[in-house]
Amino acid sequence: MIKQGSLSMTPRTFGQTGLAVSRLGLGLAALGRPGYINVGHGTDLGHQYDVDAMEVRCHAVLDSAWESGIRYFDAARSYGKAELFLGSWLQARRIEQRDVVIGSKWGYAYTAGWRVDAEKHEVKEHSADRLKAQYAESREILGAHLNLYQIHSATLESGVLEDSDVLNELARMKQTGLKIGLSVSGPRQADTIRRAIVVGVFDCVQATWNLLERSASDSLAEAHHAGMGVIVKEALANGRLTDRNDDAEFSTKRRILEREANRIGCSFDALAMAAALAQPWADVVLSGAATRDQVHSNLRAMDVDWDGRLDGIEESPEEYWGKRSQLKWN
């Protein structure tokens, strides 16, 4: 049901970092580059990919998020010009460092050249040299506003959590006061999270959790118990958990979602966001909004009293990540 004011945007403590974050954050993956895998992304941008137009759009979405109480913003070196757009907004709006938490990520390079039809949009490299180079770039753009730096899509297979050069460099950065985290992806998210807890250098973890992909639940609870901040990404499954998903194979799950959304009295996206917000270990749930309207729609999740009754739509990790890998850019 809808329960007005059921959740608060009052900043809360983020693990043991000493940072204060809003329950909802804004991720800039869909705002900093013309191509992305969110369902309907090209339509969201009006197919207007001019850099200046996209910066204006990004600033407008950031304004809506800020006005709504969002105080955590998440970027990455591979999100096109996301860091630049965020940095110019912080400067234009004169946002003080103490009033906001900014996270970014290293490990992927943006290679699309501002094209939506690029053969490769980003290339992964988890080396110590890439870490040092990209951190210098992020710091130059975001300055003292950069609070949190994360490995982008760490996996056990990449070997990054066993790379002593990378781990030593992260530990050195941590000594300067920078908070260190990792984002995880793939069907073995839970294993990666548990390994990160053992490694011990990390202040937070960012993982995919949504109504379709819940396999990381227990490991995220363990990370939370260990004092790590927890950020949920892809709560809307890259648009699959919105009413714009008209995939015939999704029709049965769509009907289940429609019944639940109607029972509660909310939209698909608010339902999915509310489910993530209801997890006791979740500190921040990221909105991936590309428009002001999407920000406002996502924010309705704060008033949804989620009771966890929805069953019958969860996918196995292998099925979920297999389908995600088939999503088309734009």
N, C-alpha and C positions, 0 to 999 in steps of 0.2 A: 504494500500500500504506500501511498504518498504521505509522508509525515513531515510537515513543514519544519525546517530547521533541524532535521535529525542528525546532521553532521555539521561540523564547524570548520571554517577555513582558518581559524586561529592557528598560527604556526605551532608545530609540535616538535619535540626533540627527535633528532634523526640518529637513531642508534646511540653510540657513545662518541659521536663526532663533536658534540657541542653546538652543531648547527641547528637552526630552527627552520622547518620546512612546512609548506602548506600541504594539505591532504591531496589536492590535485596539483599536478605540474603540467607544463607544456613542453612537449618534445618537438623539435624543429626539423625532423626528417622530411616532412612534406612541405616545408616552407622555404627551405634554403636551396632547392634545386628543382628544375622543371620536370624531371622524371622521377617517379617513385612507384611502388607496387601497391599503394592503397587503391581499393576499388573506386573508380571514378575520379582519380586524382587529376587527370587532364581537365575534366569538367569543373572541378573545384577551382582550378586556376583560370577558367574561362579560356583555356588554350592560349593564354597570353604569357609568353615566356621571356619577354624583355626583362633584362636585369633590373632596371630602375622600377618597372611596374611590379616586379616580384618583391623588391625591397619595400615598396609602399604597402603592398598587401601584407607582408610579414609584420611590418610595424603596426598595421591596423589590428591584426590578430593578437599581437603582443599587448597592445593597448587594452583590448577587450579582456584578455586574461588578467592583466594587472588590475584593471578596474573591478574585476570579480574576486580579487583576493588571492590569485595565484602568485606564488613567490618563489617557485622553483622552476628553472628553465634548463632544458637539456639539449645540447648540441653535439657535434662531432666533426672531426676534420673532413670526413667523407660526405658531409651533408651539403656539398656545394659551397654556397656562400653563407651558410647559416650562421657561423660565428661572426662574419663581417656584418650581417644584418642585425644580429643581436647586439654586437658591440656598438653599432651606430645608433641603435635604439636606446641603449643604456646612456649613451652620451647625450643624445637629443633630449631625452626625458629627465636627465640629471638624476638618475637612480643611484642612490648611495650604496656603497658596498655592504653596509650593515643591514640594509633593507631587503636583500635578495640573496638567493643561493643559486649559483651558476655551476653546472656540470658540463664537461665535454669529454670526448673520447678520442683515443688514438688507436692506430692499428690498420686502418683502411685509408687508401688514397682515392680521392675522387678523380675518375678518369673519363667521364662522359663528355667533357668539353662543352657543357651546356646543351647537349643534344638529348632528345627523348628517345631517339632510335639508336643510341650507341650500342656497340657490340658488348662492351663491358662498362658498367657504371661505376664500379669501385673495385679496387684490388687490395687484397689482404696481405699484410706483412707484420708479424709480431716479433720484430727484432729490437734489440736495445738501441741500435742506430735510428730506427724508425721512431721509437719512443722519444729519444732526445730531440730529433728534428721536429717532430710534430708538436711536442710540448712547447718548444721555442716559438713555433708559429701560433699556437693557441694563446700563449701568454702575451705575445706581441699584440694580438687582436683584442683580447679580453682584459688584459692587465690584471690589476688586483681584484677584479670581480670574480676571477676564476677560483672557485673554492674546492672543486672536486674534479679529479682526472681519472678516467676509467679506461681499462682495456676494452676495446670494442669487440664484442662477440668472441670472448674467450671460449675455447673448447679444449677438452683433453687431447684431442688429436693434434692440435696446433703445437703442443709442447710448451706453450708460453708459461704455464704454471710450474714448469720444471727448469726454466731458463734462468740460471743464476745471475747472468748479466742484467736481464730485465728486472728480476726481483730485487737485486741490489740497488739498481737505479731508482726503482719505485720506493724502496726504503729510504734512500737518500732524499728524495723529493718529500717524503712524508715528514722528515725531520725539519723541513722548512716551514711546516704548518699546513701544507697542502693535504687534503684528504684524498685517499687513494681507493679506487673501487674497480669493479669489473662488471661488464655486461656479459650475459651468457646467451647461447642460442643452440638450437638443434635438439634432437631427441634425447641427448644425454645431459641436458641442463642440470638435473639433480646431482649427477656424479661430479660435474664441474664445480657446482656450488660447494659440495662437501669437501672437495679437494682444496678450494679456496679458503675454507674455514681452517683447515689444517695448516696451510701455508702461513696464514696469520698476519700478512702485511695489509690486508684489505679492511677498509672502514665500512664499505657498503657493497651491495650486489644489486644489479638490475637484471631482471629476468622476465621472460614472456610468461604471463599467466592470464588466461581468459576462460570463458565457459566451455570452450572446445579443448583447450590444452591446460590441464591442471596437474601435470605430472611432477612439477617442481614444488608442490605445496609443502610437503614434509621437510624438504631440504631448506626451503625458505624459512619455515618455522625454526629450524635448527640454527640458521644464520642469525635470525632475529634474537634467539635465545643467547647466542654467542656475543651479542652486542653490536652486530652489524646493522646499518640502516638498510632497508629494503625498498627498492623502487620497482613498480610493476610497469612493464612496457607492453604494447600491443594488446591492450585490454579489449579492443574491438576487432582483433584478429585481422588487421590491415583492411578493415571494411567488410569482412565477411559477416560480422555480427552487427550489421546495420541493415535498414530496410532497402538499401540499394543493391543488396546481394540477390540477384534473380537467377542464380545458377540452379538448373533443374535438379541436380544431384543434392542440393541443399533444401529442397522443398519440404521434406518431412521435418527437418530441424527447424525450418522457418515457421511452420505451423505451431510447433511447441513453443517457440519464442513468442509468437503472436499471442497465443493464449496466456502466457505468463505476463507479457507486457500489458495486455488488456486487463488481466486480473488486478495488477498493481496500479494501472493507470498511468503508464509512462511510455516513452519511446524505446525502441530497440537499444539504441546506444546508451541511454540512461540506465537501462536494465543491466547491460553488460558492465558498464563502469561501476554501478552500485555493487555488483557481485564482487568485483575486485576490491573495492573500498571496504567491503565487509570482512575481508580476511584479516584476522587479528595481528598478523605479522607484517601487513602492508603499511609502510609509512607514507609513501607517495605513489599515486597512480597517475601515469602520464596520459594526458589527452594528446592525440596526434592531429588536432584540428588544423585545417587549412583555410577555414573561413571563420568570420565572426559568428555566424549563425551556428556553426558546429561547436564553437566554444560554449555558447549559451545552452545548446542542447546537451552537451556533455555535463555541464554544471548541474543540470537537473538531477543527476545521480546523487547529489548531496542530500536531496530530500526524499530519496527512495529508501524505505525501510525494508531492506533485503532480508528474507528469511531462509534462503538457501534451499528452496523446495524444488528447484529446477533439475530434472534428470532427463536422460535420454538423448543428449546431444554431444556428450564428450567423445572425443576421438583419441585413438592411441597416439603416442608421440610420433611414431613413424608415419601414421596417416596424416597427422596434422602438418608435420614439417615437409612431407612430400607434397601436399597441396600448396603449402606456402611457397615452395620452390617453383611452382608452376604459375604463380601469379604474374601477370604481365605488367611491365612498367608502363604507367599511365593508362 
